[in-house]
Amino acid sequence: MAAAELHLNNGDRLTGTLIERREGKLHFRSALLGDLVIDESAATLVEEPEPAPADEEAAPVPPQVAQAEAAIEAGVEAEAPASPVTAASESAEAASPAEAAGDAAEAAEGVKVPPRVKWSGRFEVALFMQTGRSENNNTSLRVEADRVSRRNNYRFRSRYLYGKSNGRVANDKLSVDLRWRRELSPRIFTQSQTSYQRDRLARIDLSAEQNLSLGYQVLKNQRHDFSVGAGGTGLYRDTVGPARSSLYLAEAFQEYRYKFNKRITISEGLNTLYSPDGRVVGSSTDNAHYKIRFNSALQGQMTDHISLSLRFEYEYDNSIIVPAARRDKRITSSVGYSF
């Protein structure tokens, strides 16, 4: 095992030893976190050169040096060859900026370039079926993907819920969102998130949101990731029938992620939206419009690709036409496949 240093795409660095490379994974041992398995696309490995053996034979003498030594011994004054460092300095001084840039590019040849950052994510599925006293079945499908490139952080999420109870549809909901974060400094970031939702039971044919926010990274290290932020959101909603509406809301969010070890992670997020304008489909003109979204997850990585997740999700929207559909609370246990 060779001593090495891992440069993660998020800017963190880990020191330790490289155990092996296998199937596009780096098996790395850290004194702080123990054994880790990391995608080669998510980090750059810098290995420390091994010291040369003490009893290694001396390198052969270059022919120019041998000729110079022979000339000195014979009493003949020989012109010493120009020092490589001096020659390089003189040529650099005489070279134009374009030539210097070309030389720098040539000098960079052979240096290991970090691999192109790719998307990494997880597909989760949860199924429930009951027969006998009652007939119930529920299906939950979820796709999550992330990509970190320099100061840009992209996150894609999609969820589909469907269920039947005694022959009647009890759930039919689709939601998709794409978030882009841009780091302005180690602590400050901007955020743009586009969301789409369709909910048959809530009689929502289309609900689209566009959010712009400014956030602050409260804490970020190898175990903790905690951030908060606030901004504005534009909402457009088309319900069953001719009714349509749009308005602007103030939004605040909070996210936290804690890594127990290399296999177990807990995360939670909270979003609150508010508008004093209650003129939204389904709400009274005298009431304000507000939404609350909370989710938490406990995830365990069983193998490099298989994971188990336990999720709690809560949503409340006072503007939904159907009063019974304004509150949505669920606990889901699912199996995931990482890609």
C-alpha positions as CSV (number, residue, x, y, z in Angstrom):
1,M,0.0,0.0,0.0
2,A,1.3,3.4,-1.0
3,A,0.9,6.7,0.9
4,A,-1.4,9.0,-1.0
5,E,-3.7,12.0,-0.8
6,L,-7.2,12.3,-2.2
7,H,-8.4,15.6,-3.6
8,L,-12.2,15.5,-3.5
9,N,-14.3,17.5,-6.0
10,N,-15.8,19.5,-3.2
11,G,-12.4,20.8,-2.2
12,D,-11.7,18.5,0.8
13,R,-8.5,16.5,1.0
14,L,-7.9,13.2,2.7
15,T,-4.5,11.7,3.6
16,G,-3.9,8.0,4.0
17,T,-3.0,4.9,2.0
18,L,-4.3,3.5,-1.3
19,I,-5.4,-0.1,-0.8
20,E,-6.3,-0.9,-4.4
21,R,-8.1,0.3,-7.6
22,R,-11.0,-1.9,-8.8
23,E,-13.9,-1.4,-11.1
24,G,-13.6,2.3,-11.2
25,K,-13.4,2.6,-7.4
26,L,-10.6,3.8,-5.2
27,H,-10.3,1.7,-2.0
28,F,-8.7,4.2,0.4
29,R,-7.7,3.9,4.1
30,S,-7.9,7.1,6.2
31,A,-6.7,7.3,9.8
32,L,-9.7,9.5,10.6
33,L,-12.6,7.9,8.7
34,G,-11.3,4.3,8.2
35,D,-11.7,2.4,4.9
36,L,-13.5,4.3,2.2
37,V,-14.7,3.4,-1.3
38,I,-14.9,6.4,-3.7
39,D,-15.6,6.7,-7.4
40,E,-12.5,7.7,-9.4
41,S,-14.6,10.4,-11.0
42,A,-15.3,12.0,-7.7
43,A,-11.7,12.5,-6.6
44,T,-8.2,13.0,-7.8
45,L,-5.5,10.7,-6.4
46,V,-2.0,12.1,-5.7
47,E,0.5,9.4,-4.8
48,E,3.7,10.2,-2.9
49,P,6.8,8.9,-4.7
50,E,8.6,6.1,-3.0
51,P,12.2,6.9,-1.9
52,A,15.0,5.4,-3.9
53,P,16.8,2.4,-2.3
54,A,20.1,3.4,-0.6
55,D,22.1,0.7,-2.3
56,E,20.8,1.7,-5.8
57,E,23.6,1.7,-8.3
58,A,24.9,5.2,-9.4
59,A,23.3,6.5,-12.6
60,P,25.5,6.3,-15.7
61,V,27.6,9.4,-16.4
62,P,26.3,11.4,-19.4
63,P,28.7,11.4,-22.4
64,Q,29.1,15.3,-22.2
65,V,30.3,15.1,-18.6
66,A,32.7,12.3,-19.3
67,Q,34.3,14.2,-22.2
68,A,34.7,17.3,-20.1
69,E,36.4,15.4,-17.3
70,A,38.7,13.7,-19.8
71,A,39.7,17.1,-21.3
72,I,40.5,18.6,-17.8
73,E,42.7,15.6,-17.0
74,A,44.6,16.0,-20.3
75,G,45.2,19.7,-19.5
76,V,43.0,21.0,-22.3
77,E,40.6,23.7,-21.4
78,A,37.2,22.5,-22.4
79,E,34.1,24.7,-22.6
80,A,31.7,23.5,-20.1
81,P,28.2,22.8,-21.4
82,A,25.6,25.4,-20.5
83,S,23.6,24.7,-17.4
84,P,20.1,23.4,-18.2
85,V,18.6,25.9,-15.7
86,T,20.6,28.8,-17.1
87,A,19.7,27.9,-20.7
88,A,16.1,27.6,-19.8
89,S,16.1,31.0,-18.0
90,E,17.8,32.7,-21.0
91,S,15.4,31.2,-23.5
92,A,12.5,32.1,-21.3
93,E,13.7,35.8,-21.2
94,A,14.1,35.9,-24.9
95,A,10.9,34.1,-25.8
96,S,7.7,36.0,-26.5
97,P,4.6,35.6,-24.3
98,A,3.0,33.3,-26.9
99,E,6.1,31.1,-27.0
100,A,6.2,31.1,-23.2
101,A,2.6,29.9,-23.1
102,G,3.3,27.2,-25.6
103,D,6.3,26.0,-23.5
104,A,4.1,26.0,-20.4
105,A,1.5,23.9,-22.2
106,E,4.3,21.4,-23.3
107,A,5.6,21.3,-19.8
108,A,2.2,20.4,-18.5
109,E,2.1,17.3,-20.8
110,G,2.3,14.2,-18.8
111,V,0.6,15.7,-15.7
112,K,-2.4,13.8,-14.6
113,V,-5.6,15.7,-15.4
114,P,-8.6,15.1,-13.2
115,P,-11.3,13.0,-15.0
116,R,-14.4,14.7,-16.2
117,V,-17.0,15.0,-13.5
118,K,-20.1,12.8,-14.2
119,W,-23.5,12.5,-12.7
120,S,-23.9,10.1,-9.8
121,G,-27.2,9.1,-8.3
122,R,-29.6,6.5,-7.0
123,F,-32.8,4.9,-8.1
124,E,-35.2,3.8,-5.3
125,V,-38.3,1.6,-5.3
126,A,-40.8,0.8,-2.5
127,L,-43.8,-1.5,-2.9
128,F,-46.7,-2.3,-0.5
129,M,-49.5,-4.8,-1.1
130,Q,-52.3,-6.1,1.2
131,T,-55.1,-8.5,0.5
132,G,-57.8,-10.1,2.6
133,R,-59.7,-7.8,4.8
134,S,-58.9,-4.9,2.5
135,E,-57.2,-4.5,-0.9
136,N,-54.4,-2.0,-0.8
137,N,-51.3,-1.5,-2.9
138,N,-48.8,1.4,-3.0
139,T,-45.8,2.1,-5.2
140,S,-43.1,4.7,-4.7
141,L,-40.5,5.4,-7.3
142,R,-37.7,7.9,-6.8
143,V,-34.6,9.0,-8.8
144,E,-31.9,11.3,-7.4
145,A,-28.8,12.5,-9.2
146,D,-26.0,14.9,-8.3
147,R,-23.1,16.5,-10.1
148,V,-20.4,18.8,-8.6
149,S,-18.1,20.7,-11.0
150,R,-15.8,23.3,-9.6
151,R,-18.1,25.9,-8.0
152,N,-21.3,24.5,-9.5
153,N,-23.5,22.0,-7.8
154,Y,-26.4,20.4,-9.7
155,R,-29.1,18.2,-8.1
156,F,-32.0,16.4,-9.9
157,R,-34.9,14.7,-8.1
158,S,-38.0,12.9,-9.4
159,R,-40.7,11.1,-7.4
160,Y,-43.8,9.2,-8.5
161,L,-46.4,8.0,-5.9
162,Y,-49.3,5.7,-6.8
163,G,-51.7,3.8,-4.6
164,K,-55.1,2.1,-4.6
165,S,-57.4,1.2,-1.7
166,N,-60.3,-1.2,-2.2
167,G,-60.3,-0.4,-5.9
168,R,-60.2,3.4,-5.6
169,V,-57.2,5.5,-6.5
170,A,-55.7,6.7,-3.2
171,N,-52.6,8.4,-4.6
172,D,-51.4,9.6,-8.0
173,K,-48.7,12.2,-7.7
174,L,-45.6,13.2,-9.8
175,S,-43.0,15.8,-8.8
176,V,-39.7,16.8,-10.5
177,D,-37.2,19.5,-9.6
178,L,-33.8,20.6,-10.8
179,R,-31.5,22.7,-8.5
180,W,-28.4,24.7,-9.5
181,R,-26.1,26.1,-6.8
182,R,-23.2,28.4,-7.6
183,E,-20.6,29.1,-4.9
184,L,-19.6,32.8,-4.6
185,S,-17.2,32.2,-1.7
186,P,-16.5,29.3,0.7
187,R,-19.6,30.4,2.7
188,I,-22.0,32.2,0.3
189,F,-23.8,30.6,-2.6
190,T,-26.7,31.4,-5.0
191,Q,-29.4,28.9,-5.9
192,S,-31.9,28.5,-8.7
193,Q,-34.5,25.7,-8.5
194,T,-37.2,24.8,-11.1
195,S,-40.0,22.5,-9.9
196,Y,-43.0,20.7,-11.6
197,Q,-45.8,18.8,-9.9
198,R,-49.0,17.0,-10.9
199,D,-51.4,15.6,-8.3
200,R,-54.7,14.0,-9.4
201,L,-56.2,13.7,-5.9
202,A,-55.5,17.4,-5.2
203,R,-57.0,18.2,-8.7
204,I,-53.8,19.9,-9.8
205,D,-53.1,19.4,-13.5
206,L,-49.9,21.5,-13.4
207,S,-48.0,23.4,-10.6
208,A,-44.8,25.1,-11.7
209,E,-42.4,26.9,-9.4
210,Q,-39.2,28.9,-10.0
211,N,-37.1,29.9,-7.1
212,L,-34.1,32.2,-6.8
213,S,-32.3,32.3,-3.4
214,L,-29.1,33.4,-1.6
215,G,-27.7,30.9,0.9
216,Y,-25.1,30.6,3.6
217,Q,-22.9,27.5,4.3
218,V,-23.0,27.4,8.2
219,L,-20.9,24.2,8.5
220,K,-19.2,21.9,6.1
221,N,-16.6,19.2,6.8
222,Q,-16.1,15.5,6.3
223,R,-19.1,14.6,8.6
224,H,-21.4,17.7,8.7
225,D,-23.0,19.8,5.9
226,F,-25.4,22.5,7.2
227,S,-26.8,25.4,5.1
228,V,-29.6,28.0,5.3
229,G,-31.0,30.5,2.8
230,A,-33.9,32.6,1.7
231,G,-35.3,34.0,-1.6
232,G,-38.3,34.4,-3.8
233,T,-40.5,31.9,-5.7
234,G,-42.9,32.4,-8.6
235,L,-45.8,30.0,-8.7
236,Y,-48.2,29.1,-11.5
237,R,-51.0,26.6,-11.0
238,D,-53.5,25.0,-13.3
239,T,-56.2,23.0,-11.6
240,V,-58.9,20.7,-13.0
241,G,-61.3,22.9,-14.9
242,P,-60.7,26.4,-16.3
243,A,-59.3,27.8,-13.0
244,R,-55.7,29.1,-13.2
245,S,-53.6,31.3,-10.9
246,S,-50.1,32.7,-10.3
247,L,-48.4,34.7,-7.5
248,Y,-45.1,35.3,-5.8
249,L,-44.0,33.9,-2.4
250,A,-41.1,34.5,0.0
251,E,-39.2,31.2,0.7
252,A,-36.8,30.1,3.4
253,F,-34.9,26.8,3.5
254,Q,-32.6,24.8,5.7
255,E,-30.7,21.6,4.9
256,Y,-28.5,19.3,7.1
257,R,-26.6,16.2,6.4
258,Y,-24.6,14.1,8.8
259,K,-22.4,11.1,7.9
260,F,-22.0,8.6,10.7
261,N,-19.5,6.6,8.8
262,K,-18.8,5.5,5.2
263,R,-22.1,3.6,5.0
264,I,-24.7,5.4,7.2
265,T,-26.0,8.9,6.4
266,I,-28.8,10.9,7.9
267,S,-30.2,14.0,6.1
268,E,-33.2,16.5,6.5
269,G,-34.5,19.5,4.8
270,L,-37.2,22.1,5.5
271,N,-38.8,24.6,3.1
272,T,-41.4,27.2,4.0
273,L,-43.2,29.5,1.5
274,Y,-45.5,32.4,2.4
275,S,-47.5,35.1,0.5
276,P,-49.9,37.6,2.0
277,D,-51.8,37.3,-1.3
278,G,-54.5,34.6,-0.8
279,R,-55.9,34.8,-4.3
280,V,-54.9,31.3,-5.2
281,V,-57.1,28.6,-6.6
282,G,-58.7,26.8,-3.6
283,S,-57.9,29.4,-0.9
284,S,-60.0,32.3,0.4
285,T,-59.2,35.9,-0.7
286,D,-59.0,36.8,3.0
287,N,-56.3,34.3,3.8
288,A,-52.6,34.2,3.2
289,H,-51.1,31.4,1.2
290,Y,-48.4,29.3,2.8
291,K,-46.7,25.9,2.1
292,I,-44.5,23.7,4.3
293,R,-42.3,20.9,3.0
294,F,-40.2,18.7,5.4
295,N,-38.3,15.5,4.6
296,S,-35.8,13.4,6.4
297,A,-33.9,10.2,5.4
298,L,-31.8,7.5,7.0
299,Q,-29.7,5.8,4.3
300,G,-27.5,2.7,4.7
301,Q,-25.1,1.6,1.9
302,M,-25.2,-2.2,1.9
303,T,-22.8,-2.7,-1.0
304,D,-21.1,-0.4,-3.6
305,H,-24.5,-0.3,-5.5
306,I,-27.3,-1.5,-3.2
307,S,-28.7,0.7,-0.4
308,L,-31.6,0.8,2.0
309,S,-33.5,4.0,2.9
310,L,-36.1,5.0,5.5
311,R,-37.8,8.3,4.7
312,F,-40.3,10.6,6.5
313,E,-42.0,13.2,4.4
314,Y,-44.5,15.9,5.3
315,E,-46.2,18.5,3.0
316,Y,-48.9,21.1,3.7
317,D,-50.5,23.5,1.2
318,N,-53.5,25.6,2.4
319,S,-54.4,26.5,-1.2
320,I,-55.3,23.1,-2.5
321,I,-59.0,22.8,-3.5
322,V,-59.7,19.5,-1.8
323,P,-59.3,20.0,2.0
324,A,-58.5,16.4,2.7
325,A,-55.6,16.6,0.2
326,R,-53.9,19.7,1.7
327,R,-51.9,17.6,4.2
328,D,-49.7,14.7,2.9
329,K,-47.6,12.7,5.4
330,R,-45.8,9.4,4.7
331,I,-43.1,7.0,5.9
332,T,-41.4,5.0,3.2
333,S,-38.8,2.2,3.4
334,S,-37.2,1.5,0.0
335,V,-34.4,-0.3,-1.7
336,G,-32.0,1.7,-3.9
337,Y,-29.5,1.1,-6.7
338,S,-26.6,3.6,-7.0
339,F,-25.2,4.5,-10.5
